[in-house]
Amino acid sequence: MTYINRNIVKAKDEIIGVQVKNHNEENLGSISEVMLDKVSGRVAYLVLESGGFLGLGGKLIALPWHAIHYDEDKECFILNIEKEKIKNAPAFDSNEWPDMADKTWGESVSKYYGTKSYWE
């Protein structure tokens, strides 16, 4: 387990690698990490790897837990967003992760997806 900061940790689970699609069933990418708040025990974000080829050149996007849901029939996560909006989503590089415990950053991510923050 790699610590990002004192409150948020990378967690390995069965959802790593699961595809994320939108309501039009367009593929948006796949989950590369699960970010947990180790103090509250809540899932803070799922990290979507979008674009690229064979894991190279894609961008990483934090998805608020409240912005997605798992569709058991389709065996994927559903994010109710147009594909163009995910292309323009705030993203980060695999070598420079944002401080995901920073509430200002978290509020901006939640606002982009029109959902509440994980600590609410």
C-alpha positions in Angstrom: 0.0 0.0 0.0 1.5 3.4 -1.0 0.6 6.4 1.1 -0.2 9.6 -0.8 -0.5 11.6 2.4 -1.6 11.0 6.0 -5.4 10.6 5.2 -5.6 9.2 1.6 -4.2 5.8 0.6 -4.1 3.8 -2.6 -6.2 0.6 -2.1 -6.0 -2.5 -4.3 -9.4 -4.1 -4.8 -11.5 -5.9 -7.3 -12.5 -2.7 -9.0 -9.1 -2.0 -10.5 -9.3 -2.5 -14.2 -13.1 -2.3 -14.4 -14.4 -0.2 -17.3 -16.3 3.1 -16.9 -18.9 3.9 -19.4 -21.4 6.7 -19.8 -25.2 6.6 -20.2 -24.7 6.2 -23.9 -22.5 3.1 -23.3 -19.4 4.9 -24.6 -16.2 3.7 -23.0 -14.6 6.4 -20.9 -11.6 4.4 -19.6 -11.0 2.0 -16.7 -10.4 2.3 -13.0 -6.7 2.4 -12.1 -6.8 3.2 -8.3 -9.2 3.4 -5.4 -8.5 6.2 -3.0 -9.7 5.8 0.5 -9.9 8.2 3.4 -8.2 6.1 6.0 -9.6 8.1 8.9 -13.3 8.0 8.0 -13.0 4.7 6.0 -14.9 6.3 3.1 -14.1 5.9 -0.6 -12.9 9.3 -1.6 -12.3 8.9 -5.3 -11.9 6.4 -8.1 -9.1 7.2 -10.4 -10.0 6.8 -14.1 -7.4 6.2 -16.6 -8.7 7.6 -19.9 -7.2 7.6 -23.3 -3.8 6.2 -24.2 -3.0 2.8 -25.5 -2.0 -0.3 -23.5 -1.7 1.9 -20.3 0.6 4.4 -22.0 -0.2 8.1 -22.7 -3.5 8.1 -20.9 -4.5 10.8 -18.4 -5.6 10.2 -14.9 -8.9 11.7 -13.6 -10.3 11.6 -10.1 -13.9 10.6 -10.1 -15.9 11.4 -6.9 -17.5 8.2 -5.5 -20.9 9.9 -5.5 -20.7 10.6 -9.3 -20.7 7.0 -10.4 -22.5 3.7 -9.8 -21.8 0.1 -10.6 -24.1 -1.6 -13.1 -24.2 -5.3 -12.2 -25.8 -6.3 -15.5 -23.1 -4.6 -17.6 -20.3 -5.3 -15.1 -19.0 -1.7 -15.4 -19.2 1.6 -13.7 -21.6 4.2 -15.1 -20.7 7.9 -15.1 -23.6 10.1 -16.2 -21.5 12.4 -18.3 -21.0 13.2 -22.0 -17.8 11.9 -23.5 -16.6 15.4 -24.4 -16.9 16.5 -20.8 -14.6 13.7 -19.6 -12.1 14.7 -22.3 -12.0 18.2 -20.7 -12.0 17.0 -17.1 -9.3 18.1 -14.7 -6.6 15.5 -15.0 -3.2 14.8 -13.5 0.0 12.9 -14.5 0.9 9.6 -12.9 4.1 11.2 -11.6 2.4 14.3 -10.0 -0.7 13.4 -8.0 -2.7 16.2 -6.5 -3.2 16.4 -2.7 -6.5 14.6 -2.6 -7.0 15.5 1.0 -7.1 19.2 0.1 -10.7 20.1 0.5 -10.4 23.0 -2.0 -9.2 20.6 -4.6 -11.8 18.1 -3.6 -14.6 20.6 -3.8 -13.5 21.7 -7.3 -13.6 18.1 -8.5 -17.0 17.5 -7.0 -18.3 20.7 -8.5 -17.1 19.6 -12.0 -19.2 16.5 -11.8 -22.1 18.1 -10.0 -22.0 15.9 -6.9 -21.3 16.3 -3.2 -17.8 15.8 -1.7 -17.0 12.5 -0.1 -16.8 14.0 3.4 -20.3 15.4 3.2 
